[in-house]
Amino acid sequence: MRVRPATVEEVPELAALLARAFADDAIMVWTAPEPDREVRVAAFFREFDTHAAGHGWLWTTDGREGVALWAPPGSEAVFEQITFELGDGVRELLGTAIDRYDSFWGWAEGLRPSEPHWYLDHVAVERGARGSGVGSALVSHGLERAREDGVVAFLCTSRPDNVAFYERRGFAVEMAGDAPDGGPHVWFMRWDP
């Protein structure tokens, strides 16, 4: 299965995929209020991943059955800027939850390794393609880059079932805990080359 860079033009379709996959994710439930959470999540990913695709960090497969954002070492400052400087439209869509969004991501970003690392911000696979190797290919793609660079890989997840998926790919839980102010339980995972 070929993993390739996603184009900016593909972002709306991939953002819709991400919204379907993440609308019930504990992090998104915490930071994107109802009603219309899926609409809010899609708008968020359209903006966020347009920047990511522009930097060459967004990956997909030829059939666009999945998508992953792998931020390379040295991109931390730009990644943080994208995370916290959302456009007014997205900030408005997040509404009163914007403070939870800022608090959660400030906490999570503060737990990333200080050493050079590849960061898997998000990965999603269309429901009908799950179990077909798409997710594994997208994760392995980033891990190959980390191995080539001789650096660690890092991610966080709020889905307990994802922990075993990532462990099978060589990640280990480095820390787990509840986000501040009653936020979701999150696992921070690290992969060493």
N, C-alpha and C positions, 0 to 999 in steps of 0.2 A: 504494500500500500504506500503510495507516494504522499509524503507530507511536503507542502510547499508554502511559500509566503502567501498570505491573504492580501488581496488588493483593497484599497480604500473603497472601491466600487462594490466589493462583496460585503462590506461591513453591515449594511442594513439587513441582509439575509442572515448573516451570522449572528447579529444582535437579536434577531427574532428567535433563533435557535437557543441562544443563551438565556433569553427571557423565559422560554418554555422550561429550560432546565433549572434555572435558578429562582424562579418566582416563589418556590416553597422552601428555598434554602434558608437556614436560620439567620445567616448574616443579612440576607436581603429582607427577610421578614422584619428584622430588627431595624434596618435602615431605610426601607421603602414602604411607607404605609399603604394600607387599603384605603379606599377602593382602588381598583384598577392597578394592582401591584404589577402585573405582567406588563402593562403599558409603561409604567414608570421604569421598570427594570430594562425593558427594551430601549427606552430613550437614554438611560444611563449608559448601556453598553454601546449604543450607536456613537455617542460622543467619546467615551473612553477609548473604544477600540479604533475609532477613526484616527486618533493620535497614535495608538499603538501600531496600527498598520503603516502609518506614515513613517514610523521609526524602524519598520522591519521586524517588529516583535510579535506580530500576529501570524499564526500558522493555521492551515486548514488542509483538507484532502481534496483530491480532484473532484469528488462528488459533493463536497461541502457538507459531509455527514457529521463533521466535528470541527472544533475550533479550540485553539490553545493560545494563551498569551505567555510567552517566555521572555522575560526582561533580562538582558545580559549584564555581566559585571560592568560596573562603571556607569550604569544608567540610573542609579538611585535618585539623584537630584531631579532628573527629568521625570522619572516615574512619580516621585512625590509631588511635583508640580502638577502633573496630569491628575493625580488623585485628589488634590485639594483645591484646584482652581477650575472646578466644574463650571460650565456656562450657566448663565442666569436661568435659562429654560429648564435645565436639569435640576438646579438648586430649587427652583420653584416647584417642580414636580415632586421633589422629596419633601417639600413643605416643612412641617414642624419636626420631622425626623432628621433634618440636616445636622442638628447638633449631635444626634446619636451617630450619624455617619462620620462626622469629623472626629468624634471621640473614639469610635471603634477603630477607624483606620489610623489615627494617631497612635493608639495603643499597639495595633498589629504591626505597623511599620517600625515602631521602636523595638520590636522583638526580632527583626531580621538580623542575620549575621553581620558582624562588622567587617568580616573578611570578604574578598571577592566571591560572588556567587551568581548562579543563574536562578531567577525567581519565577516560579510557576504561579502566576496570579490567578488564572482560571483556565479550566478545560471543561468542555461539554460535548456530548455526543447526542445526536438525534435518537429519540426513544427507540425507533425501529432498527437502528444500527448498533445498539448496545450489545456487547458480547461478541461483536464481529472483529475486534482488534483495532478499531479506530482510536479509542481512547489510549490503548497501549502504544500505538504508533505515535500519537501526539506527545505522550509523556516520554517515550524512548528517544524521540527526536531531540528534545531539550537535554536529556541526560547525555546523549552523544556529544553535544556541544560542551557540556560541563566537563565530560571526560577529556575531550580534546584540549580544553583550557586548563585542565588539572585543578578545577575548583569545585566547590560543593554546589548542590542544588537545594532549594528551600521552597516550602509552600505552607499554606495554612488552609484548614478545612473545618467546616462545622458539621459535616456529615459523618456520623460514626462509621457507616458502611464504607466510606472512602478510605478510612485508615488502613484496612486490610488490603484494599486495592493498591495503595501506594507502598505498603510494606512488601508486597510481592514483587515490587519493582526496585527494592533496595532502600527505600526510605525508612527512617526510624523516627519515632516520636521523640522530639527533643524537649517539648514542654506541652502541657495541656492545662487549660484553665478557662474560667468564665471571664468574658469581657467586662470592663468596668460598667457601673451603673445598671446592673441587671441584664447585661448583654448575653449573647449566646456562648455556649461552651465551644471552645476552639482547640484543635490539635495543630501544633506547629511541628513540621516534619522536615528532616534533613537527610540528604543523600550525600555520601562521601565517595569520591572517585576511587 
